[in-house]
Amino acid sequence: MKIKDLYIKVSNFFIPAEDIRSSKKKWDSLAQKDAKYFVWTQKERISEEELRASGKSEYDSLVANDVILQQLLTHRDTALDMGCGVGRITEFMDFEKVYGVDISVHMVQEARVRLPDTTKFSFLEGDGVSLPIQSESVDFVFSHAVFHHMPTRKVVEQNFKEVFRILKPGGLFKVQLRGTETSKRNWFYGVSYTEKMANELSIKTGFSVVYNRPVIRNEYKKSLYLLLQKPKTR
C-alpha cells in the first residue's frame, strides 16, 4: 500500500461514516446548487447540448459498444438507470421502458422536466438503500458514477441485494465501483473495493461474475467495472 493511501485510510478511521439520511440531504443540497455539474463534474456551467453529448458518449462506450454485455442481453423490455441524476445517461438507454432512480428528489424532478415522455421514462426517488420497483421485473440495471459515492459497504451490499431482487432471472447488472481510497472529507467520498472484495460481494449477493475490469486513470484514480448476471434458474 502506498504511503498516501495508508494516510487516507488511517485518517478515515477517525472520521464518522456518513449515514444514508445525511447522504440524501447532501445530494439534495448539491443538486440544488448545480444539478448538471454534480452529475458530470468535467466542466462547470455545462450546457444542455454538452450534457446530452456526454451522456450519449458514455452510454455508447459502456453499454452499446460492450460486446459481451450485448451478446448476453437477450431481452430489452425494461431497464433501470440506478443513480440517474437528471437523466443524462437514461435518455439513451435503448429499451421499451426505462426507470431512473435517484436519492435526490431535486435530481428526479429535473429529470422529469428534461425527459417528459412518461410512456418510456419513469423517474422515481429512492432512499439510497431500497428500490421502488417490483421484484423480477427488470432486464438490465446500469449504474455509473454512483456506487463510488456510497458511504458504507453495508449500503453498497444492500443495493446489490435490491438489484438482485428486481432483476429477472438471467438479468444483467453493470456497475462501477471505486477502486482507490479517498478521504471522507471530500464531498465525493465513497467506499472503495479491491477486485477480490468486489467479486466476493457479487457472489455473496447471488450474482455470477461475467467480468471485473479495473480501469486506471492515474495512480490515485482507479475504478472497477463489473458485469454481473442473476442466475437463470434457482
C-alpha positions, -999 to +999 in steps of 0.1 A: +000+000+000+013+035-010+021+059+018-007+083+006-032+055+006-022+045+041-025+080+053-060+084+039-071+050+053-059+059+088-074+094+087-107+079+075-108+056+105-112+086+128-139+103+108-175+090+114-192+073+084-220+093+067-254+077+072-279+073+044-301+102+057-271+126+057-261+113+023-296+120+009-296+155+024-261+162+009-271+152-026-303+173-025-282+202-015-256+196-042-284+192-068-300+225-059-266+243-063-260+229-098-276+195-107-259+192-141-224+198-127-227+172-099-238+145-123-209+153-147-181+172-130-159+175-160-170+211-165-190+238-147-219+256-162-225+228-187-250+234-215-278+211-223-261+201-255-229+193-237-248+173-211-265+152-238-233+146-257-216+134-225-245+110-217-246+096-253-208+091-253-207+073-220-237+051-228-222+041-261-188+034-245-200+015-215-232-003-228-239-001-265-203-010-275-198-036-248-197-067-269-200-092-241-229-073-225-247-070-258-243-108-265-259-117-231-286-090-233-313-111-250-343-091-237-348-053-240-381-047-224-372-029-191-340-012-178-330+008-147-305+036-146-296+035-109-285+069-096-299+085-127-293+121-117-310+144-143-313+116-168-280+123-185-275+086-195-311+074-190-321+093-222-301+070-244-310+036-229-324+015-258-352-003-240-390-002-242-394+010-206-366+028-186-367+036-149-345+062-134-340+061-096-320+087-076-315+095-039-321+133-046-357+144-051-344+176-069-325+154-094-356+134-100-377+165-106-352+179-131-350+145-149-388+146-153-386+180-169-358+170-192-374+137-203-412+142-201-421+111-222-438+091-194-446+062-218-409+054-219-393+070-188-403+068-152-382+087-127-385+077-090-370+090-058-352+063-038-340+063-002-305+051-011-309+015+003-341+002-014-355+004-049-392+013-055-395-013-083-413-047-085-393-079-080-381-097-111-394-070-134-362-056-150-339-070-177-309-047-172-296-024-145-269+001-152-251+022-126-222+046-135-205+071-112-230+063-084-217+034-062-184+051-057-202+078-037-220+053-013-208+059+022-205+024+037-201-012+025-233-021+042-252+004+019-234-010-011-243-045-002-280-036+004-281-020-030-266-051-046-293-072-029-320-049-042-307-051-077-307-088-075-343-087-063-357-066-091-338-084-119-355-111-139-337-145-139-308-141-163-309-103-160-277-082-161-262-056-139-233-034-150-219-013-122-189+009-114-172+007-080-144+028-066-110+012-067-089+036-047-093+050-012-104+086-009-108+109+020-141+112+039-136+149+039-143+150+001-179+156-010-175+128-035-163+102-009-174+066-012-161+033+000-135+015-022-131-021-032-103-044-044-110-067-073-112-096-048-136-078-025-158-068-054-160-104-066-168-116-031-196-091-027-211-101-060-211-138-052-224-132-017-254-113-030-263-141-055-247-129-088-224-147-112-194-125-122-192-122-160-162-099-158-145-075-133-124-049-152-101-024-135-098+010-152-068+030-140-067+067-150-037+075-128-020+061-097-046+076-074-078+070-095-089+035-102-124+022-110-138-013-113-164-021-139-183-053-132-208-071-154-229-094-132-257-118-141-286-131-120-288-169-124-314-180-149-327-207-126-326-210-089 
